[in-house]
Amino acid sequence: MSLYGMMRTGVSGMNAQANRLSTTADNIANSDTTGYKRSSAEFSTLIMPGTGGAYNSGGVTTTIRSAISSQGVMQYTTSVSDLAVNGDGFFVVQDAGGTPYMTRAGSFVPDAQGRLVNAAGYQLMAYSYANGEPAATANGFEGLVPVQISDQQMTATPSTAGNFAGNLPAGATPPSGPLPSANDPASQYTSKTSLVAYDNLGNKKLLDVYFTNTGAGTWQVSVFDQSKATAGTSFPYTGGALASQNLTFDATGKLTGTSNISFTVPGGSALTLDLSKLTQLGTGFTVADAKVNGNAPSSIQKVQIGQDGVIYAQFEDGSTKALFKIPLADVQSPDNLTAMPGNVYVQST
């Protein structure tokens, strides 16, 4: 064994111990770092080939391992944007240059532009609901955008659907005058109610709904724009009915055949009103339930994140809207990822 070989062996031992002490120091220094994964130094023998009867000393080499796949301790916080992964997977983040990374550090806060960033400045990435239900990319980060809350503007949703449940009196008889659908000054009806709908700008539109008996087990429903009614008498309405529909009930009072009425909300969208829960029984006219979707202009009051990773905006009027879907990236061998500054990881090459 040469003098050089002896020195090389000793140096390798000191380097190995230095690596071990370095990982221990890192673990201590990052004991309070969100998403940090403990590192360790694994020792292995380094054997040098010998020649003839000579012995060449080897030494020791180290491999640094990070326990990336280990589950950390989840802590309770008061911030709605603090996230944690319970199980496998990583949040997808990007740096200022747009390069994607993976991380388990879920302590996010809004920056000056309203983007959710962690302590290292990495931006949280998610799929946007701007164009409807997002489709996840199975083998890449395509389609992900930075989560940005502050650019969410006031929103107004036009009415497109509704439902009406109630009872029409079985003992009703047809009126002697013209039906509401005729829009005649002398039009008569059996029962009347009103519904609130919303146009494309979020303006309220009051709709008058008339139910008129036309015979045994048959009725006509007509919908009018209340703003077009004649003062004091309602009929005639300027422009006539938005829609009229005939309804038929069987001997047990259940609705048969057509069970909805469709029309266009003035200044708004096509709306279909579901009438399938209407009955014709031996009691008076009652309204059990009446709902129409849509909402007036409203600004965001707060943001909530569900356990499924969907970020919801809650508006001042109490309505909610899905904004983003936070995905979890997964890899086959998490412990073999390459650690980068800021508790982020990239796939090893």
C-alpha positions as CSV (number, residue, x, y, z in Angstrom):
1,M,0.0,0.0,0.0
2,S,1.5,3.3,-1.0
3,L,1.7,6.5,1.1
4,Y,-0.6,8.2,-1.3
5,G,-3.2,5.4,-0.9
6,M,-3.1,5.8,2.9
7,M,-3.7,9.5,2.6
8,R,-6.5,9.0,0.1
9,T,-8.2,6.6,2.4
10,G,-8.0,8.9,5.3
11,V,-9.3,11.9,3.3
12,S,-12.3,9.8,2.1
13,G,-13.2,9.0,5.6
14,M,-13.0,12.6,6.7
15,N,-15.1,13.7,3.7
16,A,-17.7,11.0,4.5
17,Q,-17.9,12.1,8.1
18,A,-18.1,15.7,6.9
19,N,-21.1,14.8,4.7
20,R,-22.8,13.1,7.6
21,L,-22.3,16.1,9.8
22,S,-23.5,18.4,7.0
23,T,-26.8,16.5,6.7
24,T,-27.3,16.5,10.4
25,A,-26.7,20.3,10.5
26,D,-29.2,20.8,7.6
27,N,-31.8,18.7,9.5
28,I,-31.4,20.8,12.6
29,A,-31.3,24.1,10.8
30,N,-34.5,23.3,8.9
31,S,-36.4,21.8,11.8
32,D,-39.1,24.5,11.4
33,T,-39.0,24.8,7.6
34,T,-42.4,24.0,6.0
35,G,-42.2,20.9,3.8
36,Y,-38.5,20.1,4.6
37,K,-37.6,16.5,4.2
38,R,-34.9,14.9,6.4
39,S,-31.6,14.0,4.7
40,S,-29.1,11.3,5.7
41,A,-25.7,10.1,4.5
42,E,-25.4,6.5,3.6
43,F,-21.8,5.0,3.7
44,S,-20.5,2.4,1.4
45,T,-17.1,0.8,1.0
46,L,-14.8,2.0,-1.8
47,I,-12.5,-0.9,-3.0
48,M,-9.6,-0.2,-5.2
49,P,-8.2,-3.0,-7.5
50,G,-4.9,-4.5,-6.4
51,T,-2.0,-5.7,-8.6
52,G,-0.1,-8.9,-7.8
53,G,0.6,-9.1,-4.1
54,A,0.2,-5.4,-3.5
55,Y,-2.8,-4.1,-1.5
56,N,-4.4,-0.8,-2.5
57,S,-6.4,0.8,0.2
58,G,-9.9,2.0,-0.9
59,G,-11.9,4.1,1.5
60,V,-15.5,5.1,1.9
61,T,-18.0,6.9,-0.2
62,T,-21.3,8.5,0.7
63,T,-24.7,8.8,-0.9
64,I,-27.1,11.5,0.3
65,R,-30.7,10.4,0.7
66,S,-33.7,12.6,1.3
67,A,-36.8,11.1,2.9
68,I,-39.0,12.8,0.3
69,S,-41.8,10.2,0.4
70,S,-42.2,10.4,4.2
71,Q,-45.4,12.0,5.5
72,G,-44.7,15.1,7.5
73,V,-46.6,16.3,10.6
74,M,-49.7,18.4,9.6
75,Q,-50.1,21.6,11.6
76,Y,-53.2,23.6,12.2
77,T,-53.1,27.2,11.0
78,T,-55.6,30.1,10.7
79,S,-54.8,30.8,7.0
80,V,-57.3,29.5,4.4
81,S,-54.4,29.3,1.9
82,D,-52.2,27.0,3.9
83,L,-52.4,23.5,2.3
84,A,-51.0,20.1,3.2
85,V,-50.8,16.8,1.3
86,N,-52.2,13.9,3.3
87,G,-50.6,10.9,1.4
88,D,-48.7,10.8,-1.8
89,G,-48.2,13.6,-4.3
90,F,-46.7,17.0,-4.7
91,F,-48.0,20.5,-5.3
92,V,-47.0,21.9,-8.7
93,V,-45.3,25.3,-8.5
94,Q,-43.3,27.5,-10.9
95,D,-40.6,30.1,-10.5
96,A,-40.6,33.6,-11.9
97,G,-39.3,32.3,-15.2
98,G,-42.1,29.8,-15.6
99,T,-40.1,26.6,-14.9
100,P,-42.3,24.0,-13.1
101,Y,-41.2,22.2,-9.9
102,M,-42.8,19.9,-7.4
103,T,-43.0,20.6,-3.6
104,R,-44.7,19.4,-0.4
105,A,-44.4,22.9,1.1
106,G,-48.0,24.2,1.2
107,S,-47.8,27.4,3.1
108,F,-49.1,29.8,0.4
109,V,-50.0,33.5,0.7
110,P,-51.1,36.1,-1.8
111,D,-48.4,38.3,-3.3
112,A,-48.8,41.8,-4.5
113,Q,-50.5,40.6,-7.7
114,G,-52.8,38.2,-5.9
115,R,-51.0,35.0,-6.9
116,L,-50.6,32.3,-4.2
117,V,-46.8,31.9,-3.5
118,N,-44.9,30.0,-0.8
119,A,-42.1,31.3,1.4
120,A,-39.5,30.7,-1.4
121,G,-41.6,32.7,-3.9
122,Y,-42.8,29.8,-6.0
123,Q,-46.2,30.2,-7.5
124,L,-48.9,27.6,-6.9
125,M,-50.2,26.1,-10.2
126,A,-53.7,24.8,-10.9
127,Y,-56.3,24.2,-13.6
128,S,-58.7,27.0,-14.3
129,Y,-62.5,26.7,-14.4
130,A,-62.7,29.8,-16.7
131,N,-63.8,27.6,-19.6
132,G,-65.8,25.0,-17.6
133,E,-64.7,21.8,-15.9
134,P,-61.0,21.4,-16.5
135,A,-59.4,18.3,-17.8
136,A,-56.1,17.2,-16.1
137,T,-53.0,16.3,-18.1
138,A,-51.9,12.8,-17.2
139,N,-48.2,13.0,-18.1
140,G,-47.2,16.6,-17.9
141,F,-47.8,20.1,-16.6
142,E,-49.6,21.5,-19.7
143,G,-52.8,23.4,-19.0
144,L,-51.7,24.6,-15.5
145,V,-51.9,28.3,-14.7
146,P,-50.8,30.3,-11.7
147,V,-53.5,30.6,-9.1
148,Q,-54.5,34.3,-9.0
149,I,-57.4,35.5,-7.0
150,S,-57.2,39.3,-7.2
151,D,-58.0,39.4,-10.9
152,Q,-61.4,37.8,-10.3
153,Q,-63.9,40.5,-11.2
154,M,-67.5,41.0,-10.2
155,T,-69.7,38.4,-11.8
156,A,-73.3,38.1,-12.9
157,T,-74.8,34.8,-14.0
158,P,-77.9,34.8,-16.3
159,S,-80.7,32.5,-15.4
160,T,-80.9,29.3,-17.5
161,A,-82.9,26.8,-15.4
162,G,-85.4,26.7,-12.6
163,N,-88.0,24.4,-11.0
164,F,-91.5,25.0,-9.7
165,A,-93.3,22.6,-7.3
166,G,-96.8,23.1,-6.1
167,N,-100.4,22.1,-6.4
168,L,-103.2,23.2,-8.8
169,P,-106.8,22.9,-7.4
170,A,-108.5,19.8,-8.8
171,G,-111.9,21.5,-8.3
172,A,-111.1,24.4,-10.6
173,T,-113.2,25.1,-13.7
174,P,-112.3,26.9,-16.9
175,P,-112.8,30.7,-16.8
176,S,-115.4,32.2,-19.2
177,G,-113.1,34.7,-20.7
178,P,-110.0,34.4,-23.0
179,L,-107.0,32.5,-21.8
180,P,-103.9,34.5,-20.7
181,S,-102.1,33.2,-23.8
182,A,-104.5,35.4,-25.9
183,N,-103.1,38.5,-24.1
184,D,-106.6,40.0,-24.3
185,P,-107.7,42.8,-22.0
186,A,-110.4,40.4,-20.8
187,S,-108.1,37.5,-20.2
188,Q,-108.9,35.4,-17.1
189,Y,-106.9,32.8,-15.2
190,T,-107.2,30.4,-12.3
191,S,-104.0,31.1,-10.3
192,K,-101.0,33.4,-10.6
193,T,-97.5,33.7,-9.1
194,S,-94.2,35.5,-9.9
195,L,-90.6,34.4,-10.3
196,V,-87.3,36.3,-10.2
197,A,-84.8,35.7,-13.0
198,Y,-81.6,37.4,-14.1
199,D,-80.6,38.7,-17.5
200,N,-77.1,38.7,-19.0
201,L,-76.1,41.8,-17.0
202,G,-77.4,40.5,-13.7
203,N,-80.5,42.7,-13.7
204,K,-83.6,41.2,-12.0
205,K,-86.4,40.3,-14.2
206,L,-89.8,39.6,-12.6
207,L,-91.8,37.0,-14.5
208,D,-95.6,36.6,-14.1
209,V,-96.7,33.0,-14.3
210,Y,-100.4,32.2,-14.9
211,F,-102.0,28.8,-14.4
212,T,-105.4,28.4,-16.1
213,N,-107.7,25.4,-16.0
214,T,-108.9,24.4,-19.4
215,G,-110.9,21.3,-18.6
216,A,-110.9,18.1,-16.7
217,G,-107.2,17.4,-15.8
218,T,-105.9,20.0,-18.3
219,W,-104.2,23.3,-17.7
220,Q,-102.4,26.0,-19.5
221,V,-99.3,27.8,-18.1
222,S,-98.2,31.1,-19.5
223,V,-95.2,33.3,-18.7
224,F,-95.1,37.1,-19.1
225,D,-92.5,39.9,-18.5
226,Q,-94.0,41.8,-15.6
227,S,-92.4,45.0,-16.8
228,K,-94.6,44.9,-19.9
229,A,-97.9,44.6,-18.0
230,T,-100.7,47.2,-18.3
231,A,-100.9,49.2,-15.1
232,G,-103.8,48.2,-12.9
233,T,-105.1,45.3,-15.0
234,S,-101.9,43.4,-16.2
235,F,-103.5,42.4,-19.5
236,P,-102.6,43.1,-22.2
237,Y,-98.8,42.7,-21.9
238,T,-96.7,44.6,-24.4
239,G,-95.3,41.9,-26.7
240,G,-97.5,39.1,-25.5
241,A,-96.5,35.9,-23.6
242,L,-92.9,34.8,-23.4
243,A,-94.2,31.2,-23.7
244,S,-97.3,29.1,-23.1
245,Q,-97.6,25.4,-22.5
246,N,-100.5,22.9,-22.0
247,L,-100.3,20.5,-19.1
248,T,-102.2,17.3,-18.5
249,F,-102.7,15.4,-15.2
250,D,-103.9,11.8,-14.8
251,A,-106.6,10.5,-12.5
252,T,-104.2,10.5,-9.5
253,G,-103.2,14.1,-9.9
254,K,-99.8,13.4,-11.4
255,L,-98.4,15.4,-14.3
256,T,-98.2,13.4,-17.6
257,G,-96.6,14.3,-20.9
258,T,-94.8,17.7,-21.1
259,S,-93.4,18.7,-17.8
260,N,-91.5,21.9,-18.5
261,I,-91.8,25.3,-20.2
262,S,-89.0,27.1,-22.1
263,F,-88.6,30.7,-22.9
264,T,-86.0,33.5,-23.2
265,V,-85.5,35.8,-20.3
266,P,-85.8,39.4,-21.6
267,G,-82.3,40.6,-22.2
268,G,-81.0,37.2,-21.0
269,S,-80.6,33.6,-22.0
270,A,-82.9,30.7,-22.7
271,L,-84.5,29.3,-19.5
272,T,-86.2,26.0,-18.9
273,L,-88.6,25.8,-16.0
274,D,-89.1,22.3,-14.7
275,L,-92.8,21.7,-13.7
276,S,-92.5,18.0,-13.0
277,K,-93.3,18.4,-9.3
278,L,-96.7,20.0,-10.0
279,T,-99.7,18.1,-8.8
280,Q,-103.5,18.5,-9.2
281,L,-105.1,17.5,-6.0
282,G,-108.3,18.4,-4.0
283,T,-106.9,21.5,-2.2
284,G,-106.1,25.0,-3.2
285,F,-103.3,26.5,-5.2
286,T,-100.0,26.2,-3.3
287,V,-96.4,26.9,-4.0
288,A,-94.1,24.3,-2.4
289,D,-90.8,25.3,-4.0
290,A,-89.7,27.8,-6.6
291,K,-86.1,28.3,-7.6
292,V,-84.4,29.9,-10.6
293,N,-80.6,29.9,-11.0
294,G,-78.5,33.0,-11.8
295,N,-77.4,35.9,-9.7
296,A,-77.0,39.7,-9.7
297,P,-73.6,41.3,-9.9
298,S,-71.6,40.5,-6.8
299,S,-67.9,40.8,-5.7
300,I,-65.8,38.2,-4.0
301,Q,-66.1,38.2,-0.2
302,K,-63.7,35.3,0.6
303,V,-62.0,32.3,-0.9
304,Q,-62.3,28.7,0.3
305,I,-60.3,25.6,-0.6
306,G,-62.0,22.2,-0.4
307,Q,-60.4,18.9,0.5
308,D,-60.7,18.0,-3.2
309,G,-58.4,20.8,-4.1
310,V,-61.0,23.0,-5.7
311,I,-60.7,26.7,-4.9
312,Y,-64.1,28.4,-4.5
313,A,-64.9,32.1,-4.5
314,Q,-67.7,33.1,-2.1
315,F,-69.6,36.2,-3.3
316,E,-71.3,38.8,-1.2
317,D,-74.7,37.5,-2.2
318,G,-73.8,34.1,-0.7
319,S,-73.3,32.2,-4.0
320,T,-70.1,30.3,-4.7
321,K,-68.1,29.6,-7.8
322,A,-65.3,27.2,-8.6
323,L,-62.2,29.1,-9.8
324,F,-59.3,26.6,-9.8
325,K,-58.6,22.9,-9.3
326,I,-55.3,22.2,-7.5
327,P,-53.7,18.9,-8.9
328,L,-51.2,16.7,-7.2
329,A,-48.3,15.5,-9.2
330,D,-47.0,12.0,-8.6
331,V,-43.9,10.1,-9.6
332,Q,-42.9,6.4,-9.3
333,S,-39.9,7.0,-7.1
334,P,-40.2,10.2,-5.0
335,D,-37.0,9.6,-3.0
336,N,-35.0,9.7,-6.2
337,L,-36.1,13.2,-7.1
338,T,-33.4,15.9,-7.1
339,A,-33.8,18.5,-4.4
340,M,-33.5,22.2,-5.4
341,P,-33.3,25.4,-3.3
342,G,-36.7,26.3,-1.8
343,N,-37.9,22.8,-0.9
344,V,-38.8,22.0,-4.5
345,Y,-37.9,19.0,-6.5
346,V,-37.3,18.0,-10.2
347,Q,-37.1,14.6,-11.8
348,S,-33.6,13.2,-11.9
349,T,-32.0,12.9,-15.3
